[in-house]
Amino acid sequence: MDQYDIHVNLVMEFLKTNGYSASVISAHRICYKELRRYLASTHTSYTLSESLAWLENNQNAWTYRMYTSRRLCIYQLEDVYISGTVSPDHLGPHASAYTMLIPELQEELDDFINNDQHVYGDGRYRISCSRFLYYLQKRAITSISQLNYELLLDFHADDYHRSSKSKDVYEDQIHVFLRYCSSKGLCSDGLAIALNKLMIPQIVSLNDNSIITGTENQQKITLSEIDRFLESLSTKKYGLSVMKYSRHILSLLYIFLDMHHLGINVLQVSGSFQENIRNNTSRKLRWIVSLINSGMQRNFQNKQTKSRLYIVFVMHMLQNE
Protein backbone atom coordinates (compact mmCIF):
# COMPACT_ATOMS: atom_id res chain seq x y z
CA MET A 1 0.00 0.00 0.00
CA ASP A 2 3.04 2.28 0.02
CA GLN A 3 2.52 3.32 -3.59
CA TYR A 4 -1.12 4.01 -2.86
CA ASP A 5 -0.20 6.31 0.04
CA ILE A 6 2.41 8.12 -2.04
CA HIS A 7 -0.06 8.88 -4.82
CA VAL A 8 -2.79 9.92 -2.39
CA ASN A 9 -0.35 12.38 -0.83
CA LEU A 10 0.38 13.81 -4.28
CA VAL A 11 -3.34 14.40 -4.86
CA MET A 12 -3.73 16.05 -1.46
CA GLU A 13 -0.74 18.30 -2.11
CA PHE A 14 -2.22 19.30 -5.47
CA LEU A 15 -5.48 20.29 -3.78
CA LYS A 16 -3.73 22.42 -1.15
CA THR A 17 -1.41 24.10 -3.65
CA ASN A 18 -4.26 25.02 -5.98
CA GLY A 19 -6.52 26.58 -3.40
CA TYR A 20 -9.23 23.96 -2.96
CA SER A 21 -11.47 24.60 0.03
CA ALA A 22 -11.02 22.80 3.37
CA SER A 23 -14.32 20.94 2.87
CA VAL A 24 -13.19 19.56 -0.50
CA ILE A 25 -9.82 18.49 0.92
CA SER A 26 -11.58 16.78 3.83
CA ALA A 27 -13.92 14.93 1.44
CA HIS A 28 -10.91 13.60 -0.50
CA ARG A 29 -9.17 12.48 2.69
CA ILE A 30 -12.26 10.56 3.85
CA CYS A 31 -12.72 8.92 0.43
CA TYR A 32 -9.11 7.75 0.21
CA LYS A 33 -9.19 6.37 3.78
CA GLU A 34 -12.36 4.39 3.04
CA LEU A 35 -10.92 3.08 -0.23
CA ARG A 36 -7.66 2.12 1.50
CA ARG A 37 -9.61 0.22 4.17
CA TYR A 38 -11.52 -1.65 1.45
CA LEU A 39 -8.35 -2.58 -0.47
CA ALA A 40 -6.69 -3.80 2.74
CA SER A 41 -9.69 -5.90 3.74
CA THR A 42 -9.85 -7.57 0.33
CA HIS A 43 -6.06 -7.95 0.04
CA THR A 44 -6.01 -6.22 -3.33
CA SER A 45 -3.79 -3.52 -4.76
CA TYR A 46 -5.09 -0.26 -6.16
CA THR A 47 -6.42 -0.36 -9.73
CA LEU A 48 -8.97 1.86 -11.39
CA SER A 49 -11.32 -1.06 -12.07
CA GLU A 50 -11.13 -2.26 -8.44
CA SER A 51 -11.82 1.27 -7.18
CA LEU A 52 -14.80 1.73 -9.49
CA ALA A 53 -16.18 -1.64 -8.35
CA TRP A 54 -15.97 -0.42 -4.72
CA LEU A 55 -17.72 2.76 -5.81
CA GLU A 56 -20.61 0.94 -7.49
CA ASN A 57 -21.03 -1.50 -4.59
CA ASN A 58 -21.59 1.39 -2.21
CA GLN A 59 -23.65 3.64 -4.48
CA ASN A 60 -26.99 2.87 -2.82
CA ALA A 61 -25.59 3.66 0.64
CA TRP A 62 -24.49 7.17 -0.38
CA THR A 63 -26.28 10.30 -1.47
CA TYR A 64 -25.87 11.36 -5.08
CA ARG A 65 -23.50 14.13 -4.01
CA MET A 66 -21.31 11.73 -2.01
CA TYR A 67 -21.24 9.28 -4.92
CA THR A 68 -20.19 11.86 -7.52
CA SER A 69 -17.65 13.36 -5.12
CA ARG A 70 -15.96 9.98 -4.53
CA ARG A 71 -16.04 9.19 -8.24
CA LEU A 72 -14.14 12.41 -8.93
CA CYS A 73 -11.65 11.56 -6.17
CA ILE A 74 -10.93 8.21 -7.82
CA TYR A 75 -10.35 9.70 -11.27
CA GLN A 76 -8.06 12.35 -9.80
CA LEU A 77 -6.06 9.61 -8.07
CA GLU A 78 -5.88 7.66 -11.35
CA ASP A 79 -4.57 10.79 -13.12
CA VAL A 80 -1.74 11.02 -10.59
CA TYR A 81 -0.90 7.33 -11.07
CA ILE A 82 -0.70 7.87 -14.83
CA SER A 83 0.87 11.31 -15.23
CA GLY A 84 1.86 12.57 -11.80
CA THR A 85 -0.76 15.31 -11.67
CA VAL A 86 -4.52 15.88 -11.94
CA SER A 87 -5.88 16.24 -15.46
CA PRO A 88 -7.71 19.49 -16.42
CA ASP A 89 -10.70 17.27 -17.25
CA HIS A 90 -10.95 16.24 -13.60
CA LEU A 91 -10.49 19.53 -11.77
CA GLY A 92 -14.05 19.31 -10.46
CA PRO A 93 -16.65 22.00 -9.86
CA HIS A 94 -15.05 23.23 -6.65
CA ALA A 95 -11.71 24.10 -7.97
CA SER A 96 -10.67 25.73 -10.02
CA ALA A 97 -10.72 26.50 -13.45
CA TYR A 98 -8.84 29.44 -11.90
CA THR A 99 -5.63 27.40 -11.96
CA MET A 100 -6.07 26.96 -15.72
CA LEU A 101 -6.56 30.64 -16.52
CA ILE A 102 -3.90 32.68 -18.26
CA PRO A 103 -2.33 35.42 -16.08
CA GLU A 104 -4.28 38.20 -17.82
CA LEU A 105 -7.67 36.67 -16.98
CA GLN A 106 -6.53 35.76 -13.46
CA GLU A 107 -5.56 39.39 -12.92
CA GLU A 108 -8.98 40.67 -14.05
CA LEU A 109 -10.75 38.18 -11.78
CA ASP A 110 -8.47 38.97 -8.82
CA ASP A 111 -9.23 42.66 -9.22
CA PHE A 112 -12.96 41.90 -8.96
CA ILE A 113 -12.64 39.48 -6.01
CA ASN A 114 -10.33 41.78 -4.03
CA ASN A 115 -12.04 45.11 -4.69
CA ASP A 116 -15.78 44.52 -4.94
CA GLN A 117 -17.01 44.95 -1.38
CA HIS A 118 -20.09 42.80 -1.98
CA VAL A 119 -18.13 39.65 -2.87
CA TYR A 120 -14.90 39.99 -0.91
CA GLY A 121 -14.18 36.72 0.86
CA ASP A 122 -17.02 34.82 -0.85
CA GLY A 123 -15.37 31.87 -2.59
CA ARG A 124 -18.44 31.10 -4.71
CA TYR A 125 -17.67 34.02 -7.00
CA ARG A 126 -14.13 32.83 -7.70
CA ILE A 127 -15.44 29.38 -8.63
CA SER A 128 -18.27 30.51 -10.91
CA CYS A 129 -16.38 33.36 -12.58
CA SER A 130 -13.30 31.17 -13.12
CA ARG A 131 -15.40 28.64 -15.00
CA PHE A 132 -16.94 31.42 -17.07
CA LEU A 133 -13.54 32.91 -17.92
CA TYR A 134 -12.12 29.46 -18.70
CA TYR A 135 -14.99 28.94 -21.16
CA LEU A 136 -14.01 32.23 -22.84
CA GLN A 137 -10.31 31.38 -22.75
CA LYS A 138 -10.95 28.17 -24.70
CA ARG A 139 -12.44 30.45 -27.37
CA ALA A 140 -9.25 32.52 -27.66
CA ILE A 141 -10.39 35.32 -25.31
CA THR A 142 -7.52 36.91 -23.37
CA SER A 143 -9.45 39.76 -21.71
CA ILE A 144 -13.04 40.37 -20.66
CA SER A 145 -12.91 43.42 -22.94
CA GLN A 146 -13.10 40.99 -25.90
CA LEU A 147 -16.43 39.54 -24.73
CA ASN A 148 -19.34 40.01 -27.13
CA TYR A 149 -23.02 39.09 -27.19
CA GLU A 150 -22.51 36.04 -29.38
CA LEU A 151 -20.08 34.50 -26.88
CA LEU A 152 -22.31 35.39 -23.94
CA LEU A 153 -25.38 33.79 -25.52
CA ASP A 154 -23.35 30.71 -26.48
CA PHE A 155 -22.13 30.39 -22.91
CA HIS A 156 -25.70 30.55 -21.59
CA ALA A 157 -26.78 27.83 -24.03
CA ASP A 158 -23.76 25.56 -23.44
CA ASP A 159 -23.48 25.84 -19.67
CA TYR A 160 -25.15 22.78 -18.17
CA HIS A 161 -26.53 22.48 -14.63
CA ARG A 162 -28.63 19.76 -13.04
CA SER A 163 -31.34 22.27 -12.12
CA SER A 164 -32.52 25.64 -13.37
CA LYS A 165 -32.11 27.00 -9.84
CA SER A 166 -28.39 26.22 -9.69
CA LYS A 167 -27.93 27.72 -13.16
CA ASP A 168 -29.69 30.91 -12.03
CA VAL A 169 -27.46 31.23 -8.95
CA TYR A 170 -24.34 30.59 -11.02
CA GLU A 171 -25.25 33.17 -13.66
CA ASP A 172 -26.26 35.72 -11.02
CA GLN A 173 -22.70 35.58 -9.68
CA ILE A 174 -21.25 36.07 -13.16
CA HIS A 175 -23.72 38.94 -13.65
CA VAL A 176 -22.17 40.71 -10.62
CA PHE A 177 -18.71 40.20 -12.15
CA LEU A 178 -19.81 41.69 -15.48
CA ARG A 179 -21.41 44.62 -13.66
CA TYR A 180 -18.07 45.30 -11.99
CA CYS A 181 -16.23 45.02 -15.31
CA SER A 182 -18.66 47.42 -16.99
CA SER A 183 -18.12 49.93 -14.17
CA LYS A 184 -14.40 49.76 -14.98
CA GLY A 185 -15.00 50.24 -18.70
CA LEU A 186 -13.92 46.71 -19.60
CA CYS A 187 -17.25 45.70 -21.16
CA SER A 188 -20.55 47.31 -22.04
CA ASP A 189 -23.45 47.70 -19.64
CA GLY A 190 -25.52 45.62 -22.06
CA LEU A 191 -23.41 42.51 -21.51
CA ALA A 192 -23.83 42.95 -17.77
CA ILE A 193 -27.63 43.04 -17.90
CA ALA A 194 -28.07 40.50 -20.70
CA LEU A 195 -27.05 37.46 -18.63
CA ASN A 196 -30.48 37.11 -17.07
CA LYS A 197 -32.95 34.25 -17.47
CA LEU A 198 -35.80 36.69 -18.14
CA MET A 199 -33.80 38.73 -20.62
CA ILE A 200 -31.89 36.20 -22.72
CA PRO A 201 -34.87 34.42 -24.37
CA GLN A 202 -36.10 37.81 -25.62
CA ILE A 203 -32.83 39.16 -27.02
CA VAL A 204 -33.06 39.59 -30.80
CA SER A 205 -29.99 39.71 -33.05
CA LEU A 206 -29.69 40.27 -36.78
CA ASN A 207 -27.88 37.78 -38.99
CA ASP A 208 -27.07 40.61 -41.36
CA ASN A 209 -26.18 43.80 -39.51
CA SER A 210 -25.88 45.73 -42.79
CA ILE A 211 -29.68 45.87 -42.91
CA ILE A 212 -29.43 48.76 -40.47
CA THR A 213 -26.83 51.43 -41.06
CA GLY A 214 -25.84 53.95 -38.44
CA THR A 215 -25.45 57.69 -38.82
CA GLU A 216 -22.14 59.55 -38.86
CA ASN A 217 -22.69 61.00 -35.39
CA GLN A 218 -24.05 58.13 -33.33
CA GLN A 219 -25.87 59.16 -30.16
CA LYS A 220 -25.23 56.24 -27.83
CA ILE A 221 -27.58 55.67 -24.95
CA THR A 222 -26.57 54.49 -21.49
CA LEU A 223 -28.38 52.71 -18.70
CA SER A 224 -28.14 55.87 -16.62
CA GLU A 225 -30.18 57.67 -19.28
CA ILE A 226 -32.80 54.95 -19.08
CA ASP A 227 -32.78 55.39 -15.30
CA ARG A 228 -33.34 59.14 -15.66
CA PHE A 229 -36.19 58.56 -18.09
CA LEU A 230 -37.83 56.12 -15.70
CA GLU A 231 -37.39 58.58 -12.86
CA SER A 232 -39.30 61.11 -14.94
CA LEU A 233 -42.09 58.55 -15.32
CA SER A 234 -42.14 57.88 -11.58
CA THR A 235 -42.80 61.56 -10.88
CA LYS A 236 -46.03 61.12 -12.83
CA LYS A 237 -47.15 58.50 -10.28
CA TYR A 238 -46.85 55.39 -12.46
CA GLY A 239 -47.16 52.15 -10.48
CA LEU A 240 -44.33 49.76 -9.64
CA SER A 241 -45.51 47.15 -12.16
CA VAL A 242 -45.45 49.72 -14.97
CA MET A 243 -41.97 50.88 -13.94
CA LYS A 244 -40.64 47.31 -13.79
CA TYR A 245 -42.15 46.48 -17.17
CA SER A 246 -40.81 49.71 -18.70
CA ARG A 247 -37.28 49.03 -17.44
CA HIS A 248 -37.38 45.53 -18.91
CA ILE A 249 -38.38 46.47 -22.43
CA LEU A 250 -36.15 49.56 -22.56
CA SER A 251 -33.26 47.34 -21.45
CA LEU A 252 -34.05 45.08 -24.42
CA LEU A 253 -33.99 48.12 -26.71
CA TYR A 254 -30.64 49.13 -25.22
CA ILE A 255 -29.20 45.63 -25.74
CA PHE A 256 -30.44 45.55 -29.34
CA LEU A 257 -28.76 48.88 -30.16
CA ASP A 258 -25.59 48.01 -28.25
CA MET A 259 -25.32 44.57 -29.87
CA HIS A 260 -25.44 46.11 -33.33
CA HIS A 261 -23.31 49.17 -32.47
CA LEU A 262 -26.12 51.61 -33.13
CA GLY A 263 -27.07 54.93 -31.63
CA ILE A 264 -30.55 56.03 -30.70
CA ASN A 265 -30.59 58.45 -33.66
CA VAL A 266 -30.45 55.53 -36.12
CA LEU A 267 -34.18 55.28 -35.49
CA GLN A 268 -34.66 58.66 -37.23
CA VAL A 269 -37.97 59.56 -35.65
CA SER A 270 -39.46 62.51 -37.53
CA GLY A 271 -42.48 64.72 -37.01
CA SER A 272 -44.00 66.08 -33.84
CA PHE A 273 -44.02 64.23 -30.53
CA GLN A 274 -47.79 63.71 -30.56
CA GLU A 275 -47.68 62.63 -34.22
CA ASN A 276 -45.20 59.87 -33.42
CA ILE A 277 -47.17 58.74 -30.38
CA ARG A 278 -50.35 58.54 -32.42
CA ASN A 279 -49.09 57.13 -35.72
CA ASN A 280 -45.68 55.53 -35.04
CA THR A 281 -44.54 56.96 -38.38
CA SER A 282 -40.88 55.95 -38.24
CA ARG A 283 -40.52 52.91 -40.50
CA LYS A 284 -37.17 51.91 -39.02
CA LEU A 285 -38.36 52.24 -35.45
CA ARG A 286 -41.52 50.30 -36.29
CA TRP A 287 -39.41 47.50 -37.77
CA ILE A 288 -37.08 47.37 -34.75
CA VAL A 289 -40.06 47.38 -32.40
CA SER A 290 -41.55 44.43 -34.27
CA LEU A 291 -38.23 42.57 -33.97
CA ILE A 292 -37.99 43.10 -30.24
CA ASN A 293 -41.67 42.33 -29.81
CA SER A 294 -41.07 38.97 -31.47
CA GLY A 295 -39.00 37.92 -28.47
CA MET A 296 -41.55 39.01 -25.87
CA GLN A 297 -43.46 36.51 -23.78
CA ARG A 298 -47.21 36.36 -24.28
CA ASN A 299 -48.00 37.55 -20.79
CA PHE A 300 -46.39 40.91 -21.42
CA GLN A 301 -48.55 43.91 -22.27
CA ASN A 302 -49.78 44.38 -25.83
CA LYS A 303 -47.48 45.41 -28.63
CA GLN A 304 -49.12 48.79 -29.12
CA THR A 305 -48.28 49.72 -25.53
CA LYS A 306 -44.67 48.63 -26.02
CA SER A 307 -44.41 50.54 -29.28
CA ARG A 308 -45.66 53.71 -27.61
CA LEU A 309 -43.15 53.36 -24.80
CA TYR A 310 -40.31 53.03 -27.32
CA ILE A 311 -41.56 56.14 -29.14
CA VAL A 312 -41.81 58.16 -25.93
CA PHE A 313 -38.28 57.16 -24.93
CA VAL A 314 -36.76 57.81 -28.36
CA MET A 315 -38.41 61.22 -28.58
CA HIS A 316 -37.25 61.98 -25.05
CA MET A 317 -33.66 61.15 -26.01
CA LEU A 318 -33.66 63.02 -29.32
CA GLN A 319 -35.25 66.13 -27.82
CA ASN A 320 -32.42 66.22 -25.27
CA GLU A 321 -29.56 66.05 -27.77
C-alpha positions in Angstrom: 0.0 0.0 0.0 3.0 2.3 0.0 2.5 3.3 -3.6 -1.1 4.0 -2.9 -0.2 6.3 0.0 2.4 8.1 -2.0 -0.1 8.9 -4.8 -2.8 9.9 -2.4 -0.4 12.4 -0.8 0.4 13.8 -4.3 -3.3 14.4 -4.9 -3.7 16.0 -1.5 -0.7 18.3 -2.1 -2.2 19.3 -5.5 -5.5 20.3 -3.8 -3.7 22.4 -1.1 -1.4 24.1 -3.7 -4.3 25.0 -6.0 -6.5 26.6 -3.4 -9.2 24.0 -3.0 -11.5 24.6 0.0 -11.0 22.8 3.4 -14.3 20.9 2.9 -13.2 19.6 -0.5 -9.8 18.5 0.9 -11.6 16.8 3.8 -13.9 14.9 1.4 -10.9 13.6 -0.5 -9.2 12.5 2.7 -12.3 10.6 3.9 -12.7 8.9 0.4 -9.1 7.8 0.2 -9.2 6.4 3.8 -12.4 4.4 3.0 -10.9 3.1 -0.2 -7.7 2.1 1.5 -9.6 0.2 4.2 -11.5 -1.7 1.4 -8.3 -2.6 -0.5 -6.7 -3.8 2.7 -9.7 -5.9 3.7 -9.9 -7.6 0.3 -6.1 -7.9 0.0 -6.0 -6.2 -3.3 -3.8 -3.5 -4.8 -5.1 -0.3 -6.2 -6.4 -0.4 -9.7 -9.0 1.9 -11.4 -11.3 -1.1 -12.1 -11.1 -2.3 -8.4 -11.8 1.3 -7.2 -14.8 1.7 -9.5 -16.2 -1.6 -8.4 -16.0 -0.4 -4.7 -17.7 2.8 -5.8 -20.6 0.9 -7.5 -21.0 -1.5 -4.6 -21.6 1.4 -2.2 -23.7 3.6 -4.5 -27.0 2.9 -2.8 -25.6 3.7 0.6 -24.5 7.2 -0.4 -26.3 10.3 -1.5 -25.9 11.4 -5.1 -23.5 14.1 -4.0 -21.3 11.7 -2.0 -21.2 9.3 -4.9 -20.2 11.9 -7.5 -17.6 13.4 -5.1 -16.0 10.0 -4.5 -16.0 9.2 -8.2 -14.1 12.4 -8.9 -11.6 11.6 -6.2 -10.9 8.2 -7.8 -10.4 9.7 -11.3 -8.1 12.4 -9.8 -6.1 9.6 -8.1 -5.9 7.7 -11.3 -4.6 10.8 -13.1 -1.7 11.0 -10.6 -0.9 7.3 -11.1 -0.7 7.9 -14.8 0.9 11.3 -15.2 1.9 12.6 -11.8 -0.8 15.3 -11.7 -4.5 15.9 -11.9 -5.9 16.2 -15.5 -7.7 19.5 -16.4 -10.7 17.3 -17.2 -11.0 16.2 -13.6 -10.5 19.5 -11.8 -14.0 19.3 -10.5 -16.7 22.0 -9.9 -15.0 23.2 -6.6 -11.7 24.1 -8.0 -10.7 25.7 -10.0 -10.7 26.5 -13.4 -8.8 29.4 -11.9 -5.6 27.4 -12.0 -6.1 27.0 -15.7 -6.6 30.6 -16.5 -3.9 32.7 -18.3 -2.3 35.4 -16.1 -4.3 38.2 -17.8 -7.7 36.7 -17.0 -6.5 35.8 -13.5 -5.6 39.4 -12.9 -9.0 40.7 -14.1 -10.7 38.2 -11.8 -8.5 39.0 -8.8 -9.2 42.7 -9.2 -13.0 41.9 -9.0 -12.6 39.5 -6.0 -10.3 41.8 -4.0 -12.0 45.1 -4.7 -15.8 44.5 -4.9 -17.0 45.0 -1.4 -20.1 42.8 -2.0 -18.1 39.6 -2.9 -14.9 40.0 -0.9 -14.2 36.7 0.9 -17.0 34.8 -0.8 -15.4 31.9 -2.6 -18.4 31.1 -4.7 -17.7 34.0 -7.0 -14.1 32.8 -7.7 -15.4 29.4 -8.6 -18.3 30.5 -10.9 -16.4 33.4 -12.6 -13.3 31.2 -13.1 -15.4 28.6 -15.0 -16.9 31.4 -17.1 -13.5 32.9 -17.9 -12.1 29.5 -18.7 -15.0 28.9 -21.2 -14.0 32.2 -22.8 -10.3 31.4 -22.7 -11.0 28.2 -24.7 -12.4 30.5 -27.4 -9.3 32.5 -27.7 -10.4 35.3 -25.3 -7.5 36.9 -23.4 -9.4 39.8 -21.7 -13.0 40.4 -20.7 -12.9 43.4 -22.9 -13.1 41.0 -25.9 -16.4 39.5 -24.7 -19.3 40.0 -27.1 -23.0 39.1 -27.2 -22.5 36.0 -29.4 -20.1 34.5 -26.9 -22.3 35.4 -23.9 -25.4 33.8 -25.5 -23.3 30.7 -26.5 -22.1 30.4 -22.9 -25.7 30.6 -21.6 -26.8 27.8 -24.0 -23.8 25.6 -23.4 -23.5 25.8 -19.7 -25.1 22.8 -18.2 -26.5 22.5 -14.6 -28.6 19.8 -13.0 -31.3 22.3 -12.1 -32.5 25.6 -13.4 -32.1 27.0 -9.8 -28.4 26.2 -9.7 -27.9 27.7 -13.2 -29.7 30.9 -12.0 -27.5 31.2 -9.0 -24.3 30.6 -11.0 -25.3 33.2 -13.7 -26.3 35.7 -11.0 -22.7 35.6 -9.7 -21.3 36.1 -13.2 -23.7 38.9 -13.7 -22.2 40.7 -10.6 -18.7 40.2 -12.2 -19.8 41.7 -15.5 -21.4 44.6 -13.7 -18.1 45.3 -12.0 -16.2 45.0 -15.3 -18.7 47.4 -17.0 -18.1 49.9 -14.2 -14.4 49.8 -15.0 -15.0 50.2 -18.7 -13.9 46.7 -19.6 -17.2 45.7 -21.2 -20.5 47.3 -22.0 -23.5 47.7 -19.6 -25.5 45.6 -22.1 -23.4 42.5 -21.5 -23.8 42.9 -17.8 -27.6 43.0 -17.9 -28.1 40.5 -20.7 -27.1 37.5 -18.6 -30.5 37.1 -17.1 -32.9 34.2 -17.5 -35.8 36.7 -18.1 -33.8 38.7 -20.6 -31.9 36.2 -22.7 -34.9 34.4 -24.4 -36.1 37.8 -25.6 -32.8 39.2 -27.0 -33.1 39.6 -30.8 -30.0 39.7 -33.1 -29.7 40.3 -36.8 -27.9 37.8 -39.0 -27.1 40.6 -41.4 -26.2 43.8 -39.5 -25.9 45.7 -42.8 -29.7 45.9 -42.9 -29.4 48.8 -40.5 -26.8 51.4 -41.1 -25.8 54.0 -38.4 -25.5 57.7 -38.8 -22.1 59.5 -38.9 -22.7 61.0 -35.4 -24.0 58.1 -33.3 -25.9 59.2 -30.2 -25.2 56.2 -27.8 -27.6 55.7 -24.9 -26.6 54.5 -21.5 -28.4 52.7 -18.7 -28.1 55.9 -16.6 -30.2 57.7 -19.3 -32.8 54.9 -19.1 -32.8 55.4 -15.3 -33.3 59.1 -15.7 -36.2 58.6 -18.1 -37.8 56.1 -15.7 -37.4 58.6 -12.9 -39.3 61.1 -14.9 -42.1 58.5 -15.3 -42.1 57.9 -11.6 -42.8 61.6 -10.9 -46.0 61.1 -12.8 -47.1 58.5 -10.3 -46.8 55.4 -12.5 -47.2 52.2 -10.5 -44.3 49.8 -9.6 -45.5 47.1 -12.2 -45.4 49.7 -15.0 -42.0 50.9 -13.9 -40.6 47.3 -13.8 -42.1 46.5 -17.2 -40.8 49.7 -18.7 -37.3 49.0 -17.4 -37.4 45.5 -18.9 -38.4 46.5 -22.4 -36.2 49.6 -22.6 -33.3 47.3 -21.5 -34.0 45.1 -24.4 -34.0 48.1 -26.7 -30.6 49.1 -25.2 -29.2 45.6 -25.7 -30.4 45.6 -29.3 -28.8 48.9 -30.2 -25.6 48.0 -28.2 -25.3 44.6 -29.9 -25.4 46.1 -33.3 -23.3 49.2 -32.5 -26.1 51.6 -33.1 -27.1 54.9 -31.6 -30.6 56.0 -30.7 -30.6 58.4 -33.7 -30.5 55.5 -36.1 -34.2 55.3 -35.5 -34.7 58.7 -37.2 -38.0 59.6 -35.7 -39.5 62.5 -37.5 -42.5 64.7 -37.0 -44.0 66.1 -33.8 -44.0 64.2 -30.5 -47.8 63.7 -30.6 -47.7 62.6 -34.2 -45.2 59.9 -33.4 -47.2 58.7 -30.4 -50.3 58.5 -32.4 -49.1 57.1 -35.7 -45.7 55.5 -35.0 -44.5 57.0 -38.4 -40.9 55.9 -38.2 -40.5 52.9 -40.5 -37.2 51.9 -39.0 -38.4 52.2 -35.4 -41.5 50.3 -36.3 -39.4 47.5 -37.8 -37.1 47.4 -34.7 -40.1 47.4 -32.4 -41.5 44.4 -34.3 -38.2 42.6 -34.0 -38.0 43.1 -30.2 -41.7 42.3 -29.8 -41.1 39.0 -31.5 -39.0 37.9 -28.5 -41.5 39.0 -25.9 -43.5 36.5 -23.8 -47.2 36.4 -24.3 -48.0 37.5 -20.8 -46.4 40.9 -21.4 -48.6 43.9 -22.3 -49.8 44.4 -25.8 -47.5 45.4 -28.6 -49.1 48.8 -29.1 -48.3 49.7 -25.5 -44.7 48.6 -26.0 -44.4 50.5 -29.3 -45.7 53.7 -27.6 -43.2 53.4 -24.8 -40.3 53.0 -27.3 -41.6 56.1 -29.1 -41.8 58.2 -25.9 -38.3 57.2 -24.9 -36.8 57.8 -28.4 -38.4 61.2 -28.6 -37.3 62.0 -25.1 -33.7 61.1 -26.0 -33.7 63.0 -29.3 -35.2 66.1 -27.8 -32.4 66.2 -25.3 -29.6 66.0 -27.8 
